[in-house]
Amino acid sequence: MEKEDREVIQKNLVFINHKQGNLKVTGKLTYNNGDGMYTNLRLKKEILQKFSMPLSDPNTTFMYVMQVFTTWEELEKEIKTLKKQLSVAPFLFHIAKTSKTN
């Protein structure tokens, strides 16, 4: 992420810290007919319960920032920068394809 982009994010978002303890859950992407592809991602309740404030306020807009890196080196550089500059909840997210069996 470019420095200018990071500065905009820092000015406009308040990052929410998570409670102690690690968590591993498995979920799935669901198909969106309008988009014609798998674009729907729902966070499981167990993930949302890890945060220090309730994420159920209908008057608040909650956002996420997702970055995709092409190399491990780029990811490691961004992690070092984020650790210095932001207090964010670290997430590790993978996308996997399953084979359908009948």
N, C-alpha and C positions, 0 to 999 in steps of 0.2 A: 504494500500500500504506500502510495506517495505521501510525503510529509504534509502537503497541503490537504489531502483527503483526510488524513488522521486528525489534523487540526480542526477541520469542520466537524468531524464526528465528536471530538472532545468538547467542542463548544455547544453542540446541540443535543447531546445525549448524556443522561446520567446513568452510569453503569451500576447494576444491582449486584451486590455480592451474594455468594451462596453460603449456606450453612455448612458446617464441618461434615466431613465424610464423603467418600467417593461413591459413585453410583454407576452401574452399567445396565442399560436397558436395550432391548431390541424393538424396533418398530418397522413400519413400512411406508413407502411412498404410495399414494393412491392416484389412480388415473383421473385426469380432468378432461372430460369430453370437449369442453370449449377450447382448451389449449391443444388437444390431440396428443397429449403426452402425460407422463407421470410427474405432476408438479405439486401435488398436495402433500405437505408434511405436517403432521400433528405431533406436538410434544406430549408425551405421556405425563399423567398427573404426578408420578414419582419425581420427574425432573423438576416440574414447577414447584413442588413442595420443598425443594432444596434451597429456594431463595429466601432471603431475610425479610421480604415484604410480600404481602399477598398480591398475586397477579390477577385478581378477579375484579378490580375496580373498572366498571363499565365507562367511566369518564376519563380514563387514561388510555393512551395509545402505547402499546409495548412494541418494540422493534427488536430486530437482531441485526448483527453485522456478520456476514459470512464471507470469508476469503478463501479462494482456491489457489493453491500454489502448484507450479509444475515441477519444482525440485524441493528436496528436503532441505537444502541449503537456504533457499528463500524462506521456507517456513521457520527454520531455526533463527534466522536473522529477525524475522517479525516477532517471534516469541521473546527474544532478548529485548527488543524495543518496547513491546507491550509491558513486560515485567518492570521496566524502568519508568514508564510513563503513565500507565493506567492500572487501576484496580479492577480487573475484570475476572469473571468466572471462567476458568479454562475449560473448553469443550474439545473433545475429539470426536469427529463425525466421519463415518465411512458410508459409502454407497456400495451395495453389493447386488448382484443379480442372482436370483434363484431360478432353478429350472422347475417348470410346472410338470407335475406328474399326475396322471389320471388314475 
